[in-house]
């Protein structure tokens, strides 16, 4: 498996330098030219991919070398790029920031190197001139294997300031500076929060996207950007660990997937793996009053924003009763983050208002103003369950603003979770249900799909 698709990594010297603003703007400007753009995001973030998807009309994907090995990551890139004219990979944090300070593991730099992708480096030039050249030179010399092929200068004071910075960088480093954005000239992207995604999907930010496209067309040399992308070398996957032997096992079952503004986040690869193993995905909207499809053999309730739509969900008495009934009857179910919250007894919002939820899980959820959890997670199953055998591991990530409060003693935790903050018990388990805050990444352990679909086959026979 290989690809020659033109591609560029948009990287930053650090967080907050404008990677997302420039990525969205460049995508929008290229789409205006009739170019089919495929977006990617380094790391497990899902707000930025939602921006990409809204602009390109193609589902953006995450590229990560901690949750899966490099060959699987490359395969995900190649499969995701099919049918596109050009791929844009938005970096995360600073270019070399990754899993630890002594290597580039998990960093944007590692992704660019593995994908043979040229890099356009974004720098914040506020308050500097020749010093910007020192900054870019350091990034160039850090790893000679990486091709920093262009620089975009953000937060300049004006065209004259830009010219000073451009001349310094090109004289010292030999890297072309292909454009700039002036400080405070464009609308700022809204602060990152969970409720932002429904707003993006409703099209409320489309005027911002068009304004960004206009600024990019005015200040960035898009022809030079495209030429940089076209110089990318071939990417080859030496083996196909994720999809190689899937044809040997087929499970002709139907998995119902809750998907609407309240339940939004699913890794595309999770759904594709289910389909590769023979499952039929059937989407439905609890928010719109749709019950679980009658022919469903399994249920997937993904991450999202039930707290944003708590009043509407509470009013859907028929839907709540349907979830309670189907899960109680043994339907193999996986619920993550927002789905986990929905299956508890109640959600309590920031103002202390309580909203009844499904009530399958003996706990309540309290919303918080501050971020409650963020980061990678390694999961080890505490017992045999729908997705994992006892002791089996998987990887994923957490990102939420709520805390779960069990309402019973001896809460049946599903797994041990290891993150930067240490190790702790999390999730909920009963015979046919596993739920928790962690967003599982199925490619990290495809056996999760096999276990789940085997349970779905058993349920189908009983149904």
N, C-alpha and C positions, 0 to 999 in steps of 0.2 A: 504494500500500500504506500503510495507516494503522491505528492502534490507539488506543483510549481506555482500555485496561486500567488499573485502579488500580495505583499503583506508588510505591515509596519507596526512596530510597538511604539505606543506613545507613553513615554516614561517621564518621571519627574525626579528632581533632585531631593524632594521630600513631599510629605503630605501637604495639601493646601496650596500647591503652586499653580493649580489650574488644569490638571490633567483631564478631569471630567468635562469641564467647560469646553476645552479645545477638542476633545474627542467627539462630543456630541455635535459641536459646530462643524467640524470637518466631515463627519458622517452626513450631516444634513446638507452641506454644500455639495458633496459628491453625489448624493441621491438626486439633488436638483439637476445634476448633469446627466442623469440617466444611468449612473453606475450602480450596480447591485453590490451592496456592502454587507459583509458579515462581521458582526461585532463579537468580541471576546473580552473577558475580564479576568485578570490574574487574581487568584484567591477565591474564597467562598462567598464574597459579597453578592447580593442580589438586587440592590437598589440601582446601582450603575447599569447592570445588564437590562433592567427594565427601561431605563433611558434609551439604551442602544436599540432595543426591540421596538420601542415607540417610533424612533427615527428611521430605522432601516426597514421595518416591517418584516424582519427575519429574527427568529428567536436567538438572542445572544446567549453565549455559553461561558462557563467558568473553566479556566485552565489552572490546574493545581498539581504540584509535584509532591505535596505532603500527603494528601488523601489517596493518591494513586501513584504508580511509578511512571517514569518518563515516557515509556513506550505507550502506555494507555493515554497519557496526556496528549501525545502527538496524534494518536488515533482519533481522539475526540476532536482535535483541531481539524484534521483532514476531513472527517465525516461532516463536521459542522460547516465546513467551507464549500461543500459540494453545491454547485449552481451559482456561486457568487463570483463577481469579477475581482474583488479586492477584499482583503481582511484587515481589520484594525483591532489591535489588541491593546486595551487600556491597562496600564500598570497599576500597581498598588504601592502605597507608602513611597519611600525613596527607592531609587532604582536597584540598589544592592541590599535592601532590607528584606530579610526572610526569617527562616526558622531560628537562626542563631547568628551571633556577630562574627563567627569565625569562618563562615562559608556562605555561598549564595543560595543554599538550599531553600526552595520555596519562594525565591525572589523573582522580581520582574527580569532581572539580569539572567537568571537561569532559564526562564521561559524563552527569552529572546535567543539565547545561545542554542538551546535545544531545537528551536524552530527555524534556525538560520534566518532570523528576521532582523532586518535593519531597524535601527532605533532613531526616533526623533525625540530628543531630550527637551523637556519643558523646564525653563528656569524662571525664577522670580527676580527681575532686575531692578526692583524698587530700591533706590538709594545707592546703586552701584554703577560703575562704568567698566573700566579695565578689569576690575576684580571679577567680573562675570567670566572673563577668559580663564582666570585661575580655576574657577569653579568647574567649568566645562573640561578643562585640561585634566583635572583630577579624575573626573568620571571616565574620560577617554583612556587614561593610563591605568586605571584600576584593574581592568581585565582586557588585554589586547585581543582576546578571541572575539570580543563583541564589537559589532560595527555600529558605532554612533554616527549616523549618516546625515543628520541634520539637527538644527536647534531652533526652537521657537521661544521667543522672549516675551514673557508676560509681565504685566504691571509696569510698563514703561510710562514715563511722564509725558511723552509725545514723540513725534517723528524724529526730532533732533536727538533726543536721548537714545532712541532706538539705533540711529546711525552710529553713535559712539560705541554702543555695546556691540553692535554687529561687526564693526571694523576691528575691535579688540579681539573678539572671539575668533574671527576668521584668520586674523594675522597670527595669533598664538597657536591655534589648534589645527587650522586648515579645514575645519568642519563648516559647511555652509549654514548660514542662518537664513531660514526660509520664511520668516514672518514674525509678527508681533501682535499683541493686544494692548491697548492703552488702558491704564488704570481707571476704573469706574466708568468706562465708556459703555459697557453693556450691562444688562440686567444680571443680577447674581442668581445662581442656582439656589433654590430653596434649601434650607438646612436639612440634613439627612434625618428622616424619621420614618417610622413604619407607615403612617398614614399618607405618606407622599406617593406611594405606588398607585393606589386607586386614582389619585388626582392625575398622575401621568397617563394612566390607561383611559381616563375619561376625556383626554385631549386638552386638559386645562393648561398644559405647558406648551402647546403647539406654537403660540405666538413667540415664546422664548426661543424655541428651536429655530424658527424662521429668522429671528433677529440675530441669533448666533451664526446662522448660515451666511447672512449678509455681511457680518463683521469679518468672518473668515474669508469670504470672497474678496473683500476689500484689502485685507492686511496679510493674508497668507498666500504664498505662491503654491497653489494647488497642483499646477503642472509639475513643479519640482517635487512635491510630495508624492505624486503618482509615479514619477520616475524613480524615486527612492524605493517605493514599494515593488516596482518591477525588477529591481536588482536582487531581490531575495533569492537565495539559493534553494535547491530542491530539499524537501523534507521527506524522509523515508522512515517508515515504521518497519523495523526488522522482524517483528513478530506481532501477532494480533491477539493479545492475551484476553481481551474483553469479549470478542465476538467469535473467536476461532472455532469453538466446538459447540456453539449453541444449537446448531441444527440437529444435534444428536438427541436433544431433550425438548419436547414440545408439550405444553400444557394448554389444551383448548378450553380456557376458562375466561370469564368476563370479570374484569376489575373495575368497579365503579370509582371514579375519581371526582371528588368535590372540587369544583373550580368556578370561582366567581370573585367578586371584589373582596369578599370576606376570607376566602381561601385561595391564595394566589400562588405561593411559591412552591415550585417543584423543579428539581434539577431535570433538564430534558433527558439526560442519560438514564435517570431512574425509570422514566416512563418507557424509553426505548428498550431498555433491558427487559422490562416486562413483556413488551411486544416481541422482542427477539426470541423469547422463550415460549411464544405462542399465545400469550394473553391478548384479549381484545380490551382496549381501553374505552370505557364509556363515561363521558363527562356529564355531570349534572350540577345544578345550582341550588343549594339549600336556601340561599338568600332570596331566590326567585320563587321559592315554594315548591321546588322539585324534590320528590322523595327519591330514595335510593332505587335505581332501576330494578325492576322485578326479576330480571335474569342475572343479577350480579352474584358472583361467587366469592368476591372479596371486596373490601372497602379501603380506600386510601383517602385520608383527610390531611391535606398538606398544611404548610405554614401559611400565615396570613394575618388578618386583622379582625378577629371576631369582636374585639373590644370596640372597634370603630362602628360596628354594626350590631352591637349587643341588643339594642331595643328591637331592631327588626328581627333578629334571630329569636329572641324571646317570644315575640308575637307569632312565630311560626310553630304553633302547638302541634300541628300535624307532623311537621318535619322532626321536631324533637321526639315525638312519640315513635316515629318510624325508625330513627337512629337507635333509640333505646331498645325497641323490639328486635330489630335485625341483629344487633350486636349481642343481645341477650340470648338469641336463638343460635348463636355460634358462628356467625359470619366472621371469617378471618380478617382482622382489621389492623391497620397501622395508621396511627395519628401522630403528627409531629408539630410541635410548637403551637401554632394557632389551632390546629386540629385537636391537640391535647387539651388546650384550654376549653374548647367547645364541648368536650366530653365530660368536663367536671360538673359540679352541682351548680356553681354560680360564678359569674365574673363581677367583681366590684370595681367600679371605675374610680377615677381620681377624685371625684366629688362624693364618694361614699355610696353611690347608687348601686343597687344590686340587681343583676339580671339572671334569671334562671336559664341554665343550660341543660344539656342532655341528662346529666346525673348518673352516668355509668361509672365514673371515676369518683371515689369518695374523697373529694378535695374541693377547695374553692380557690379562685385566682384573684389576687389583689394587684391592680395596676399601680405602677410607680412612675414618678417623674423622671427618675434617672435610669440609665441603662443598667439592667440587672445582670446580664451575662453577654459576653462577646468573646469569640475565639474558637480555635480548633478543639475538637473533642475526639478522644479515642475511647471506644465503648467496649466493655467486656460483659457478656451476658451472665447474669447470676443464676439462671436456670434455663431449661428448655423452653423456647417460646416461638411465636409465629415467625420471626425473622432469623433468629440465631439459636444455635445449640448452646448448651451450657459451656462457658469458657471461651466461646468463639468471639472474635473481635471484628470491629468495623470502625470506620472513621466518618467524621462529619463536622458540623460546626453549630454554634449557638449564637443567637442574636435576639434578645427580647427585653421588654420593659415591664415584666410582671414577675411575681413570685407565687409559687403554688403552696398552699397550706393544707396538708392532709386533715381530714375530719375524723379519722379513725386512728387507733393505735396499730402498730405493726403494719404500716402501709407497705403493700407488696411491690417494692422497688424492682425494676426490670433489669438494671445493669449498673455496673460501676463505670464512672466517667472520669477520665484523666484529662486535665487541661493545665494551663499555666498556673492556676490557683491550687493545684493539688488534685487529690482523688476523692470522689464522693459518690454516694448512691443517688440514682435519679431514675426517672421514668416510672411507668406503671405496668404491671403484668397481670393478666389473667389468662386462662387457657387459650382463648382465641383473640386476645387483644394485647398489643404492645403499643405504648404511647409514651411520649416524653418530649422535652424541649429540644433535644438534638435533632438537627436536620441530617439524617443519614445520607451518605453518598454511596449508592449501591455499587458502583464500579470498584469501591475499596474492598468489597467482598461480595461478588455476584451470588454466592451461596444463599444470601438473604432472599434473593428472588426465587431460587429453587425451593427453599423451605416454605415460603409464603404460598407459592403456586401449588405445591403439594397439598397444603392445608385447604386451598381453594378447591382442588379436585375432590378431596374428601367431603367438603361441605356440599359441593355440587351433587354428589351421589346421594347424600341424605336429603337434599332439598326436594 
